[in-house]
Amino acid sequence: MEGKEIRLHGRGGQGAVLAARMLASAFALEGKSVASFPMYGFERRGMPVIAFTRFDTKVIQEKTQIYTPDLLMVVDPTLLSLKTLFDGLKPAGTLILNSARPLETRPSANLGTVGWINATQVALCEIGKDIPQHLSGRCHGQGDRMGIAGFGRSGVGRVPGRDDVGEQHP
């Protein structure tokens, strides 16, 4: 299996960095090499945040930002208006979007698959807070394609003390 790269876009406090770490944990449980790290501008709640996760069956030596992602996860749909959001997306790339409704237009010629989930609503119902890291659970549907067959059993997408959350909303 060739390595994959995921770039997550969100705002401070929304859980994009946590989601990147959760994905890295799932890949590591599958025996893959992982690298995951955030990039902050101003470290303030609500400011744009980008997080990166790489995984591969080979040792990962590259520790740079991800410029050509296979998959984009967008935690805050207002970030869709960024002109550079889809820059570098590989042909037939995947977008997983936190939104109550699907995209109306195709924002990039390289976009192949789009998945969406109202992760904000899930988070509000399940934990009472607008922290939609449950968006990473949407990757479960991409499990075979992205190489994370053990995603569901890894505890990824679960809230501490709430074992039922990941089960109800994989």
C-alpha positions as CSV (number, residue, x, y, z in Angstrom):
1,M,0.0,0.0,0.0
2,E,1.2,3.4,-0.9
3,G,1.2,6.0,1.8
4,K,-1.6,8.5,2.2
5,E,-1.8,12.1,3.4
6,I,-4.7,13.8,5.1
7,R,-5.0,17.5,5.7
8,L,-7.6,18.8,8.2
9,H,-8.9,22.4,8.2
10,G,-10.8,23.8,11.1
11,R,-10.8,26.6,13.7
12,G,-9.1,26.6,17.1
13,G,-11.3,24.7,19.6
14,Q,-13.2,22.6,17.0
15,G,-11.2,19.5,17.4
16,A,-9.3,19.3,14.1
17,V,-6.0,18.7,15.8
18,L,-7.6,16.1,18.1
19,A,-9.2,14.4,15.0
20,A,-5.7,14.3,13.3
21,R,-4.3,12.6,16.4
22,M,-7.2,10.2,16.6
23,L,-6.7,9.1,13.0
24,A,-3.0,8.7,13.6
25,S,-3.8,6.4,16.5
26,A,-6.1,4.3,14.4
27,F,-3.4,3.9,11.7
28,A,-0.8,3.0,14.3
29,L,-3.1,0.3,15.7
30,E,-3.1,-1.1,12.2
31,G,0.7,-1.3,12.3
32,K,1.3,1.6,10.0
33,S,3.9,4.3,10.4
34,V,2.3,7.6,11.2
35,A,3.2,11.3,11.4
36,S,0.7,13.8,12.7
37,F,1.1,17.4,13.7
38,P,-0.8,20.7,13.7
39,M,0.1,24.1,12.3
40,Y,-1.3,27.1,14.1
41,G,-1.4,30.8,13.1
42,F,-2.4,32.7,16.2
43,E,-3.2,30.2,18.9
44,R,-6.6,31.5,19.7
45,R,-10.0,29.9,19.8
46,G,-11.7,30.4,16.5
47,M,-8.6,31.1,14.4
48,P,-7.9,28.9,11.4
49,V,-5.9,25.7,12.2
50,I,-4.5,23.1,9.8
51,A,-3.5,19.6,11.0
52,F,-1.7,16.9,9.1
53,T,-1.7,13.1,9.2
54,R,0.5,10.8,7.1
55,F,0.5,7.1,7.2
56,D,2.3,4.4,5.3
57,T,3.5,0.8,5.6
58,K,7.0,2.1,5.3
59,V,8.8,4.4,7.7
60,I,7.8,8.0,7.3
61,Q,10.8,10.4,7.2
62,E,9.1,13.4,5.8
63,K,8.0,15.8,8.6
64,T,6.8,18.7,6.5
65,Q,3.4,20.1,5.9
66,I,1.1,18.2,3.5
67,Y,1.0,20.0,0.2
68,T,-0.7,17.3,-1.9
69,P,-3.3,15.5,0.2
70,D,-5.2,12.5,-0.8
71,L,-8.0,13.5,1.6
72,L,-9.2,16.9,2.9
73,M,-11.3,17.1,6.1
74,V,-13.0,20.4,6.6
75,V,-14.4,20.9,10.2
76,D,-15.7,24.4,9.6
77,P,-17.7,24.8,6.4
78,T,-17.0,28.5,6.3
79,L,-13.5,27.6,5.3
80,L,-14.7,26.4,1.9
81,S,-14.5,30.0,0.9
82,L,-10.7,30.0,1.2
83,K,-9.2,30.1,-2.3
84,T,-6.3,27.9,-1.4
85,L,-8.3,25.2,0.5
86,F,-8.1,22.7,-2.4
87,D,-4.6,23.6,-3.6
88,G,-2.6,20.4,-4.2
89,L,-5.5,18.0,-3.8
90,K,-4.5,14.9,-5.7
91,P,-6.6,13.9,-8.7
92,A,-9.7,11.9,-7.6
93,G,-9.1,13.3,-4.1
94,T,-11.6,12.9,-1.3
95,L,-13.3,15.6,0.8
96,I,-15.0,14.9,4.1
97,L,-17.1,18.0,5.2
98,N,-18.8,18.9,8.4
99,S,-22.1,20.2,7.0
100,A,-25.8,19.6,7.3
101,R,-26.1,19.5,3.5
102,P,-24.0,18.4,0.5
103,L,-22.0,20.7,-1.7
104,E,-23.9,22.5,-4.4
105,T,-21.0,22.9,-6.8
106,R,-17.7,21.0,-7.3
107,P,-15.1,23.3,-5.9
108,S,-12.1,21.6,-7.4
109,A,-11.5,19.7,-10.7
110,N,-9.4,17.2,-8.6
111,L,-12.2,16.3,-6.3
112,G,-13.4,12.8,-6.8
113,T,-15.4,11.8,-3.7
114,V,-17.3,14.0,-1.2
115,G,-18.7,12.8,2.1
116,W,-20.5,15.0,4.6
117,I,-21.8,14.6,8.1
118,N,-23.3,17.1,10.4
119,A,-20.6,16.4,13.0
120,T,-21.5,19.7,14.9
121,Q,-25.0,18.4,15.5
122,V,-23.7,15.0,16.6
123,A,-21.3,16.6,19.0
124,L,-24.1,18.9,20.4
125,C,-26.4,15.9,20.9
126,E,-23.8,13.6,22.3
127,I,-21.5,15.7,24.5
128,G,-23.4,19.1,24.6
129,K,-20.5,21.0,23.0
130,D,-19.6,22.3,19.5
131,I,-16.5,20.1,19.2
132,P,-17.1,18.1,16.0
133,Q,-14.1,15.8,16.1
134,H,-16.6,13.1,15.3
135,L,-15.9,14.1,11.7
136,S,-13.0,11.7,11.9
137,G,-15.5,8.9,12.2
138,R,-16.7,9.7,8.7
139,C,-13.4,8.3,7.6
140,H,-14.7,4.9,8.7
141,G,-16.7,4.8,5.4
142,Q,-13.4,5.3,3.6
143,G,-11.7,2.5,5.7
144,D,-10.9,0.1,2.9
145,R,-9.8,2.9,0.5
146,M,-7.7,4.6,3.2
147,G,-6.4,1.5,4.8
148,I,-7.9,1.8,8.3
149,A,-9.9,-1.4,8.7
150,G,-9.4,-1.2,12.5
151,F,-10.9,2.3,12.8
152,G,-14.0,1.2,14.7
153,R,-12.3,-0.9,17.3
154,S,-9.5,1.5,17.9
155,G,-11.5,3.9,20.1
156,V,-11.2,6.6,17.5
157,G,-14.1,9.0,17.5
158,R,-15.0,8.1,21.1
159,V,-15.5,10.6,23.9
160,P,-13.8,9.6,27.2
161,G,-16.4,8.1,29.4
162,R,-18.9,7.7,26.6
163,D,-18.2,4.3,24.9
164,D,-21.5,4.5,23.0
165,V,-20.7,7.7,21.0
166,G,-18.4,6.0,18.5
167,E,-20.8,3.0,18.2
168,Q,-23.8,5.2,17.4
169,H,-22.0,7.5,15.0
170,P,-19.2,5.6,13.2
